[in-house]
Amino acid sequence: MRLLLVACLCAAAFGCSFEDEAVPGSSPASIRDAYLIAHGMAEEYRDQLHADPKVAAELARLDSRAAAAVQTMDGNGDAGDSARAVAALTEFAARQTAVAR
């Protein structure tokens, strides 16, 4: 439970930091780390017995989009699309985690 709380706080902070002007300066390593946290949150929600199928489907869609964006992220510092995809997953997963409590 504590790990989930820490993950939620990290995800919330990450999600808030991705305003349009902040995206170009985001490092690929921090985007990958944020994706792994958000992916874990999405997996945890989907594994719950009371998970809403529509929410689980949206999490799966956002997770697939973020995973593809992170995998294709190039190392030249242009990580804006990846950052936005990860931020969308992070924000949605964090809301579901907060609602599930």
RASULWO-V326367 format. One record per residue. N is the residue number from 1. SS is DSSP state (a for helix, b for strand, c for the rest). OMEGA is omega in degrees with one decimal (999 if undefined). D_FIRST is the distance of its C-alpha to the first C-alpha in Angstrom with 1 decimal. Layout:
n->N ss->SS omega->OMEGA d_first->D_FIRST
n->N ss->SS omega->OMEGA d_first->D_FIRST
//
This chain:
n->1 ss->c omega->180.0 d_first->0.0
n->2 ss->a omega->178.7 d_first->3.8
n->3 ss->a omega->178.6 d_first->5.4
n->4 ss->a omega->178.7 d_first->5.1
n->5 ss->a omega->178.0 d_first->6.3
n->6 ss->a omega->179.2 d_first->8.7
n->7 ss->a omega->178.9 d_first->9.8
n->8 ss->a omega->179.8 d_first->10.6
n->9 ss->a omega->177.8 d_first->12.5
n->10 ss->a omega->-179.2 d_first->14.3
n->11 ss->a omega->179.0 d_first->15.1
n->12 ss->a omega->178.9 d_first->16.4
n->13 ss->a omega->179.5 d_first->18.5
n->14 ss->a omega->-178.9 d_first->19.8
n->15 ss->a omega->-179.8 d_first->20.7
n->16 ss->a omega->-176.8 d_first->22.6
n->17 ss->c omega->-175.7 d_first->24.4
n->18 ss->c omega->168.3 d_first->26.1
n->19 ss->c omega->-173.9 d_first->29.0
n->20 ss->a omega->-178.2 d_first->32.1
n->21 ss->a omega->-178.5 d_first->33.6
n->22 ss->a omega->-173.3 d_first->30.6
n->23 ss->a omega->-176.9 d_first->30.4
n->24 ss->c omega->-178.7 d_first->33.4
n->25 ss->c omega->-177.3 d_first->32.1
n->26 ss->c omega->-179.2 d_first->28.8
n->27 ss->c omega->177.9 d_first->28.7
n->28 ss->a omega->179.7 d_first->28.2
n->29 ss->a omega->179.8 d_first->25.7
n->30 ss->a omega->177.1 d_first->23.4
n->31 ss->a omega->177.6 d_first->23.8
n->32 ss->a omega->178.8 d_first->22.9
n->33 ss->a omega->179.2 d_first->19.7
n->34 ss->a omega->177.7 d_first->18.7
n->35 ss->a omega->-179.0 d_first->19.6
n->36 ss->a omega->177.3 d_first->17.4
n->37 ss->a omega->-179.0 d_first->14.3
n->38 ss->a omega->177.3 d_first->15.5
n->39 ss->a omega->177.9 d_first->16.4
n->40 ss->a omega->178.0 d_first->13.0
n->41 ss->a omega->179.4 d_first->11.7
n->42 ss->a omega->178.2 d_first->14.9
n->43 ss->a omega->-179.1 d_first->14.6
n->44 ss->a omega->179.0 d_first->11.2
n->45 ss->a omega->-177.5 d_first->13.0
n->46 ss->a omega->-179.8 d_first->16.1
n->47 ss->a omega->-178.9 d_first->14.7
n->48 ss->c omega->-179.5 d_first->13.7
n->49 ss->c omega->-177.1 d_first->16.6
n->50 ss->c omega->-178.0 d_first->17.2
n->51 ss->c omega->177.0 d_first->17.4
n->52 ss->c omega->-178.2 d_first->20.5
n->53 ss->a omega->179.4 d_first->22.9
n->54 ss->a omega->178.2 d_first->24.4
n->55 ss->a omega->179.1 d_first->21.1
n->56 ss->a omega->178.2 d_first->20.2
n->57 ss->a omega->178.3 d_first->23.8
n->58 ss->a omega->175.8 d_first->23.5
n->59 ss->a omega->178.8 d_first->20.4
n->60 ss->a omega->179.3 d_first->22.3
n->61 ss->a omega->179.7 d_first->25.3
n->62 ss->a omega->179.3 d_first->23.7
n->63 ss->a omega->178.7 d_first->21.9
n->64 ss->a omega->179.6 d_first->25.3
n->65 ss->a omega->-179.8 d_first->27.1
n->66 ss->a omega->179.6 d_first->24.8
n->67 ss->a omega->179.1 d_first->25.0
n->68 ss->a omega->179.9 d_first->28.7
n->69 ss->a omega->179.8 d_first->29.0
n->70 ss->a omega->-179.5 d_first->27.2
n->71 ss->a omega->-177.9 d_first->29.3
n->72 ss->c omega->-179.1 d_first->32.5
n->73 ss->c omega->178.8 d_first->31.7
n->74 ss->c omega->-173.9 d_first->34.7
n->75 ss->c omega->-176.9 d_first->34.7
n->76 ss->c omega->176.9 d_first->37.3
n->77 ss->c omega->178.7 d_first->34.8
n->78 ss->c omega->-174.8 d_first->35.2
n->79 ss->c omega->-175.3 d_first->31.6
n->80 ss->a omega->-179.4 d_first->31.7
n->81 ss->a omega->178.6 d_first->31.3
n->82 ss->a omega->-179.7 d_first->28.4
n->83 ss->a omega->179.7 d_first->26.7
n->84 ss->a omega->178.6 d_first->27.3
n->85 ss->a omega->178.6 d_first->26.0
n->86 ss->a omega->179.0 d_first->22.7
n->87 ss->a omega->179.0 d_first->22.5
n->88 ss->a omega->177.2 d_first->23.1
n->89 ss->a omega->-178.3 d_first->20.4
n->90 ss->a omega->-177.6 d_first->17.9
n->91 ss->a omega->-179.2 d_first->19.0
n->92 ss->a omega->179.8 d_first->19.0
n->93 ss->a omega->179.3 d_first->15.6
n->94 ss->a omega->177.3 d_first->14.1
n->95 ss->a omega->-178.8 d_first->16.2
n->96 ss->a omega->178.4 d_first->15.1
n->97 ss->a omega->179.5 d_first->11.3
n->98 ss->a omega->179.8 d_first->12.5
n->99 ss->a omega->-175.8 d_first->14.9
n->100 ss->a omega->-177.0 d_first->12.7
n->101 ss->c omega->999 d_first->10.9
//
